[in-house]
Amino acid sequence: MRSIRPSFSTRGTRRGRRGTSSAAAAVALVSALALTATACEDGDPEAGGDASASASAVDDGNGGIRIPDHIKDKLKEHGIDVDDWKNGAWKDWNKDDWLREAQDFVNPIIEGLWDPDRMRDAEEPDQEVDENDISGDQGVTDPEPAPVEAVAVPAKYHDNAATAGKLLFDSPKGSMVCSATVVKDPANPGKSNMVWTAGHCVHAGKSGGWYRNIAFVPSYNDADMSAEELQKATKEEIAPYGVWWGDWAQTSDQWIEQGGATGGDGASYDFAVIHVTPEKGSAGKSLEETVGAALPVDFDAPAVPEIESMKAIGYPAAPPYDGQKLYECQDKPGRLSINASDPTMYRIGCTMTGGSSGGGWVAAGSDGKPALVSNTSIGPVTAGWLAGPRLGEEAKGVFDAVSGKFADQ
């Protein structure tokens, strides 16, 4: 999650150091309040430039890389050589080459890049917010909730939280992690390849562009292995349901234009939708079929006074957590207003830290059934609560655009 400076409000984690409404919608990077809710530590504040588009590539069976023609054309437009990119050119974060615009997302698959070591060592992006940045007089803000101790999800995670997973990506500061959720795709019933997360987990916001090598690992460390066991674990043990690369990502225009690593800017619009494809190429099964579940997204969830409880789930990576295990918090939500002109956010008591950013918030939807109604965006530097955007028309626009782009595919 992120705090006033990226800390935990949608915090992604980078281990080793501590760390749109229409097709035009882009990933919004949420600036955390002095809260370190779930921040993904993202880009170099000095790096500006264009955002990057994401392309999907698969192995051609001969050790090479096969990329659809439309992706090749997109890469060429930006002067990107596929082989150079695969061999390390993606590490060049020159602000003039960092693709920024919503339509420019490109994310070629580099098979094997996310090996067990890189998965394990990725850190949460720091994005925190100062309490001083919260204007209690604007909009409606309820009293700060009491901390709720995060509870470990029992193994196997797939049996207890099949839609949850870890989101991996690279930023100018290194390998990062967030959390994400498999969601239903109305255009492909029962066969969704869509994942919900925070905007700051895919795009750096106003000071940067699209992150790279974005990949989703459902039920990461499904068996709840210890740190020692993970050191020796195979990729199949760490990622039993495979690694799924983003072949398209979209966030809100507000996040792209306003999102920042500090101050909470854009937090009310800190959400993103990613369409994914398997690293090993199509196996004939969608992500939803592979994991056996997907959550509906409710863009008209009940108002706070009508919600009895909300559950936030994710892989917290900042101390005292290490990012290797799945946790959840459940609490009756309150309201948090950062700017009177922006939608009021949901807030719950929770001790999860950075790395849990982007993780889904589940509550009874408008039909009374469990649905995703928000995602972790920000939290205080001194963990104790999390806040997430209330999903409305902007979020539905982003969601519908991604669903429509891959309709019947």
C-alpha positions as CSV (number, residue, x, y, z in Angstrom):
1,M,0.0,0.0,0.0
2,R,1.1,3.5,-0.1
3,S,1.8,6.1,2.4
4,I,2.7,9.7,1.9
5,R,5.7,8.5,0.1
6,P,5.2,5.1,-1.4
7,S,5.1,3.0,1.6
8,F,2.3,0.6,1.9
9,S,-0.8,2.0,0.6
10,T,-0.8,-0.1,-2.5
11,R,2.6,-1.1,-1.8
12,G,4.4,-3.6,-3.8
13,T,7.5,-5.0,-2.3
14,R,10.9,-5.3,-3.5
15,R,12.8,-7.8,-1.3
16,G,16.4,-7.2,-0.3
17,R,15.8,-3.6,0.2
18,R,12.8,-2.3,1.9
19,G,11.2,-1.5,0.7
20,T,-11.2,4.0,-17.9
21,S,-13.6,4.5,-17.9
22,S,-12.8,3.6,-21.5
23,A,-10.1,2.1,-23.6
24,A,-8.2,5.3,-22.9
25,A,-8.1,4.4,-19.2
26,A,-4.6,3.9,-17.9
27,V,-3.1,2.4,-14.9
28,A,-3.4,4.8,-12.0
29,L,-0.6,4.7,-9.5
30,V,-2.0,5.5,-6.1
31,S,-0.1,7.8,-3.8
32,A,-0.4,6.6,-0.3
33,L,-1.3,8.8,2.6
34,A,0.9,8.7,5.5
35,L,-0.5,5.3,5.6
36,T,1.4,2.4,4.4
37,A,-1.5,0.3,3.3
38,T,-0.5,-1.6,0.2
39,A,1.9,0.4,-1.7
40,C,3.9,-1.0,-4.5
41,E,7.2,0.8,-4.5
42,D,7.4,2.1,-7.8
43,G,9.4,4.1,-10.2
44,D,12.1,6.7,-10.1
45,P,10.4,10.1,-9.4
46,E,12.8,11.6,-11.9
47,A,11.7,9.3,-14.6
48,G,9.0,10.7,-16.8
49,G,8.3,10.0,-20.4
50,D,5.9,7.8,-22.1
51,A,4.2,4.8,-20.6
52,S,4.9,1.4,-22.0
53,A,2.5,-1.0,-23.7
54,S,2.5,-4.6,-22.9
55,A,2.7,-7.3,-25.5
56,S,2.4,-11.0,-25.1
57,A,4.9,-13.4,-26.5
58,V,5.3,-17.2,-26.3
59,D,8.0,-19.7,-27.0
60,D,8.0,-20.8,-30.6
61,G,9.1,-24.4,-29.7
62,N,12.6,-23.8,-31.0
63,G,14.0,-21.8,-28.2
64,G,12.9,-18.6,-29.9
65,I,10.2,-16.1,-29.1
66,R,7.0,-15.7,-31.0
67,I,5.1,-12.5,-30.8
68,P,1.8,-11.7,-32.6
69,D,2.3,-9.4,-35.6
70,H,0.3,-6.6,-34.0
71,I,2.6,-6.7,-30.9
72,K,5.7,-6.7,-33.1
73,D,4.3,-3.6,-34.8
74,K,3.6,-1.9,-31.5
75,L,7.2,-2.6,-30.3
76,K,8.6,-1.3,-33.6
77,E,6.6,1.9,-33.2
78,H,8.5,2.5,-30.0
79,G,11.9,1.5,-31.3
80,I,12.0,-1.7,-29.3
81,D,13.9,-4.7,-30.7
82,V,12.3,-7.9,-29.3
83,D,15.6,-9.9,-29.0
84,D,17.3,-6.9,-27.3
85,W,14.4,-6.5,-24.9
86,K,14.5,-10.2,-24.1
87,N,18.2,-10.1,-23.5
88,G,18.1,-7.3,-21.0
89,A,17.2,-4.1,-22.8
90,W,14.0,-3.9,-20.6
91,K,16.3,-2.8,-17.8
92,D,16.9,0.6,-19.5
93,W,14.6,3.0,-17.7
94,N,15.6,6.1,-19.6
95,K,12.8,8.6,-19.1
96,D,12.6,9.1,-22.9
97,D,12.0,5.4,-23.5
98,W,9.7,4.7,-20.5
99,L,6.3,4.3,-22.2
100,R,3.6,6.2,-20.3
101,E,0.4,6.6,-22.3
102,A,-2.6,4.3,-21.7
103,Q,-2.6,2.9,-25.2
104,D,1.1,2.1,-25.1
105,F,1.2,-0.9,-22.7
106,V,3.6,-3.5,-23.9
107,N,4.8,-6.5,-21.9
108,P,6.6,-9.2,-23.9
109,I,6.9,-12.6,-22.2
110,I,10.4,-13.5,-21.3
111,E,10.1,-17.1,-20.4
112,G,11.9,-18.2,-17.2
113,L,12.6,-14.6,-16.1
114,W,10.4,-15.1,-13.0
115,D,12.4,-18.0,-11.6
116,P,12.0,-19.1,-7.9
117,D,14.7,-16.7,-6.7
118,R,13.3,-13.6,-8.4
119,M,9.8,-14.5,-7.2
120,R,11.0,-14.9,-3.6
121,D,13.2,-11.8,-3.5
122,A,10.9,-9.3,-5.1
123,E,10.1,-6.4,-2.7
124,E,7.0,-4.4,-1.9
125,P,6.9,-0.9,-3.5
126,D,6.9,1.7,-0.8
127,Q,4.1,4.2,-1.0
128,E,3.1,5.9,2.1
129,V,1.1,8.9,3.2
130,D,1.5,11.4,6.0
131,E,-1.4,11.7,8.4
132,N,-1.1,15.4,7.7
133,D,-2.2,14.8,4.1
134,I,-5.6,13.5,5.2
135,S,-8.2,16.3,5.3
136,G,-10.9,15.1,7.7
137,D,-13.0,18.1,7.0
138,Q,-13.4,17.2,3.3
139,G,-16.0,14.8,2.3
140,V,-16.8,12.2,5.0
141,T,-14.2,10.6,7.2
142,D,-15.1,8.3,10.0
143,P,-12.9,7.9,13.2
144,E,-9.7,5.9,12.5
145,P,-10.5,2.2,13.0
146,A,-8.7,0.1,15.7
147,P,-6.0,-2.2,14.2
148,V,-7.2,-5.7,13.2
149,E,-4.5,-8.3,13.4
150,A,-4.0,-10.0,10.0
151,V,-4.7,-13.7,10.1
152,A,-2.7,-16.3,8.1
153,V,-4.8,-18.0,5.4
154,P,-4.6,-21.8,6.0
155,A,-2.8,-23.9,3.4
156,K,-3.5,-24.9,0.8
157,Y,-4.3,-21.4,-0.3
158,H,-6.1,-22.7,-3.3
159,D,-8.6,-24.5,-1.1
160,N,-9.3,-21.3,0.9
161,A,-8.6,-18.4,-1.4
162,A,-8.4,-19.7,-4.9
163,T,-8.8,-16.3,-6.6
164,A,-5.9,-14.7,-4.7
165,G,-2.3,-14.5,-6.0
166,K,0.9,-12.5,-6.1
167,L,1.6,-9.9,-8.8
168,L,5.3,-9.6,-9.9
169,F,6.8,-6.7,-11.9
170,D,10.0,-4.8,-12.5
171,S,10.5,-1.1,-11.7
172,P,13.5,1.2,-11.9
173,K,14.3,0.2,-8.3
174,G,14.2,-3.5,-8.9
175,S,11.8,-6.4,-8.7
176,M,8.5,-5.7,-6.9
177,V,5.5,-7.4,-5.7
178,C,1.8,-6.6,-5.1
179,S,-1.3,-8.8,-4.7
180,A,-4.1,-9.4,-7.2
181,T,-7.4,-11.3,-7.7
182,V,-8.9,-13.4,-10.5
183,V,-12.2,-11.8,-11.5
184,K,-15.0,-12.9,-13.8
185,D,-15.2,-11.7,-17.4
186,P,-18.7,-11.1,-18.7
187,A,-17.5,-11.4,-22.2
188,N,-16.1,-14.9,-21.6
189,P,-18.3,-16.6,-19.0
190,G,-16.4,-19.3,-17.0
191,K,-13.3,-18.6,-19.0
192,S,-11.9,-15.4,-17.6
193,N,-8.3,-14.3,-18.0
194,M,-8.8,-11.1,-16.1
195,V,-7.0,-10.0,-12.9
196,W,-7.8,-7.1,-10.6
197,T,-5.1,-5.1,-8.8
198,A,-4.1,-1.5,-7.9
199,G,-3.1,1.1,-10.4
200,H,0.2,1.7,-8.7
201,C,1.1,-1.9,-9.2
202,V,1.2,-1.5,-13.0
203,H,1.9,2.2,-13.6
204,A,4.1,4.8,-11.8
205,G,1.5,7.5,-12.2
206,K,2.3,11.2,-13.0
207,S,6.0,10.8,-12.7
208,G,6.6,7.7,-14.7
209,G,5.1,5.0,-17.0
210,W,4.2,1.4,-17.3
211,Y,6.1,-1.1,-15.2
212,R,7.6,-4.1,-17.0
213,N,7.6,-7.9,-16.9
214,I,4.2,-7.9,-15.2
215,A,3.1,-11.4,-14.2
216,F,0.5,-13.0,-12.0
217,V,1.1,-16.1,-9.9
218,P,-2.2,-17.6,-8.5
219,S,-1.9,-19.3,-5.1
220,Y,1.8,-18.4,-4.8
221,N,3.5,-20.7,-2.2
222,D,0.2,-22.7,-2.1
223,A,1.6,-25.2,0.4
224,D,2.6,-22.4,2.9
225,M,6.3,-23.5,2.8
226,S,8.7,-21.9,5.3
227,A,11.5,-19.5,4.2
228,E,14.0,-22.4,4.4
229,E,11.8,-24.7,2.3
230,L,11.3,-22.0,-0.3
231,Q,15.0,-21.7,-0.8
232,K,15.0,-25.2,-2.2
233,A,11.5,-25.2,-3.8
234,T,11.0,-25.7,-7.6
235,K,9.1,-23.2,-9.7
236,E,6.3,-25.8,-9.9
237,E,6.1,-25.9,-6.1
238,I,6.1,-22.1,-5.8
239,A,3.7,-21.5,-8.7
240,P,1.6,-24.7,-8.9
241,Y,-0.9,-23.0,-11.2
242,G,1.7,-21.4,-13.5
243,V,2.9,-17.9,-14.2
244,W,0.5,-15.7,-16.2
245,W,1.9,-12.7,-18.0
246,G,-0.1,-9.5,-18.6
247,D,-0.8,-9.0,-22.3
248,W,-2.8,-5.9,-21.6
249,A,-3.2,-3.7,-18.6
250,Q,-5.5,-0.7,-18.0
251,T,-5.9,1.8,-15.2
252,S,-7.8,5.0,-14.7
253,D,-6.8,8.2,-16.5
254,Q,-6.9,9.9,-13.0
255,W,-4.2,7.5,-11.8
256,I,-2.0,8.1,-14.8
257,E,-2.4,11.9,-14.6
258,Q,-2.5,12.4,-10.8
259,G,-1.1,9.3,-9.1
260,G,2.0,9.8,-7.1
261,A,4.3,8.1,-4.6
262,T,3.4,10.6,-1.9
263,G,0.5,12.6,-0.7
264,G,-2.3,10.2,-1.5
265,D,-2.9,11.8,-5.0
266,G,-5.1,9.6,-7.1
267,A,-5.8,7.1,-4.4
268,S,-9.5,7.1,-5.0
269,Y,-8.8,5.9,-8.6
270,D,-6.0,3.5,-7.7
271,F,-7.3,0.4,-9.5
272,A,-6.3,-1.6,-12.6
273,V,-7.4,-4.6,-14.6
274,I,-4.9,-6.9,-16.3
275,H,-5.6,-9.5,-19.0
276,V,-3.2,-12.4,-18.8
277,T,-1.9,-15.3,-20.8
278,P,0.1,-18.3,-19.7
279,E,3.9,-18.1,-19.8
280,K,4.1,-21.5,-21.6
281,G,1.6,-20.6,-24.3
282,S,-2.0,-21.5,-24.5
283,A,-2.8,-24.8,-22.8
284,G,-6.4,-24.6,-23.9
285,K,-7.6,-23.5,-20.4
286,S,-8.3,-20.0,-19.2
287,L,-7.0,-18.7,-15.9
288,E,-10.5,-19.1,-14.3
289,E,-10.6,-22.7,-15.5
290,T,-7.1,-23.4,-14.3
291,V,-7.7,-22.1,-10.7
292,G,-11.4,-23.1,-10.7
293,A,-12.7,-19.8,-9.5
294,A,-13.2,-16.1,-10.2
295,L,-14.9,-13.3,-8.3
296,P,-17.6,-11.0,-9.8
297,V,-16.8,-7.3,-9.5
298,D,-19.6,-5.1,-7.9
299,F,-19.5,-1.5,-9.2
300,D,-22.6,-0.7,-7.1
301,A,-21.7,-2.1,-3.7
302,P,-23.8,-1.0,-0.7
303,A,-22.9,2.2,1.2
304,V,-20.6,1.8,4.2
305,P,-23.4,1.9,6.8
306,E,-25.0,-1.1,5.1
307,I,-21.9,-3.2,5.0
308,E,-21.4,-5.5,8.0
309,S,-17.9,-6.6,7.2
310,M,-15.3,-6.6,4.5
311,K,-12.3,-8.9,4.0
312,A,-9.0,-7.8,2.5
313,I,-6.5,-10.4,1.4
314,G,-2.9,-10.2,0.2
315,Y,0.8,-11.1,0.5
316,P,2.2,-8.4,2.9
317,A,5.9,-8.1,2.3
318,A,7.1,-5.3,4.5
319,P,8.2,-6.2,8.1
320,P,7.1,-8.0,10.1
321,Y,6.0,-10.0,7.1
322,D,8.2,-11.4,4.4
323,G,5.9,-11.6,1.4
324,Q,5.9,-15.3,1.2
325,K,2.6,-16.1,2.9
326,L,-1.1,-15.1,2.3
327,Y,-3.0,-13.2,5.0
328,E,-6.4,-11.6,5.4
329,C,-8.2,-9.1,7.6
330,Q,-11.9,-8.7,8.3
331,D,-13.5,-5.6,9.7
332,K,-16.6,-3.4,9.4
333,P,-15.6,-0.6,7.0
334,G,-15.6,3.1,7.6
335,R,-15.1,6.0,5.3
336,L,-12.0,8.0,4.4
337,S,-12.0,11.2,2.4
338,I,-8.7,12.6,1.1
339,N,-10.1,15.2,-1.3
340,A,-13.7,16.5,-1.2
341,S,-13.8,16.4,-5.0
342,D,-12.8,12.7,-5.1
343,P,-14.9,9.6,-4.2
344,T,-14.8,8.7,-0.5
345,M,-12.7,5.5,0.1
346,Y,-13.4,2.4,2.2
347,R,-11.2,2.0,5.3
348,I,-10.7,-1.0,7.6
349,G,-8.5,-1.8,10.5
350,C,-5.7,-4.2,9.3
351,T,-2.0,-4.8,10.2
352,M,-1.0,-5.9,6.7
353,T,1.9,-4.0,5.2
354,G,3.3,-3.3,1.7
355,G,3.0,-6.1,-0.8
356,S,-0.7,-6.5,0.1
357,S,-1.3,-3.6,-2.3
358,G,-3.7,-4.5,-5.0
359,G,-5.2,-7.4,-3.1
360,G,-9.0,-7.8,-3.3
361,W,-11.5,-6.6,-0.8
362,V,-14.5,-8.9,-0.7
363,A,-18.0,-8.2,0.7
364,A,-21.6,-9.1,0.0
365,G,-22.4,-7.4,-3.2
366,S,-25.7,-5.8,-4.3
367,D,-27.1,-9.3,-4.8
368,G,-26.0,-10.5,-1.4
369,K,-23.3,-12.8,-2.8
370,P,-19.5,-12.4,-2.3
371,A,-18.0,-10.0,-4.7
372,L,-14.8,-7.9,-5.2
373,V,-15.8,-4.3,-4.1
374,S,-12.3,-2.7,-3.7
375,N,-8.6,-3.3,-3.5
376,T,-5.8,-2.3,-1.1
377,S,-4.4,1.1,-2.1
378,I,-3.0,3.0,0.9
379,G,-2.3,2.6,4.6
380,P,-0.3,4.4,7.3
381,V,3.5,4.1,7.7
382,T,2.7,2.6,11.1
383,A,0.5,-0.2,9.9
384,G,-2.9,-0.4,11.5
385,W,-5.4,0.3,8.8
386,L,-5.9,0.0,5.0
387,A,-7.9,2.0,2.5
388,G,-9.2,1.1,-0.9
389,P,-11.2,2.9,-3.6
390,R,-14.9,2.6,-3.9
391,L,-15.5,1.2,-7.4
392,G,-17.9,3.2,-9.5
393,E,-18.3,4.4,-13.1
394,E,-14.6,5.0,-13.7
395,A,-13.7,1.5,-12.5
396,K,-16.5,0.0,-14.6
397,G,-15.2,1.8,-17.6
398,V,-11.7,0.4,-17.2
399,F,-13.1,-3.1,-16.6
400,D,-15.5,-3.0,-19.5
401,A,-12.7,-1.8,-21.9
402,V,-10.4,-4.7,-21.0
403,S,-13.3,-7.2,-21.2
404,G,-14.4,-5.9,-24.6
405,K,-10.9,-5.9,-26.0
406,F,-10.7,-9.7,-25.5
407,A,-14.3,-10.6,-26.1
408,D,-14.8,-14.1,-27.4
409,Q,-11.0,-14.8,-27.5
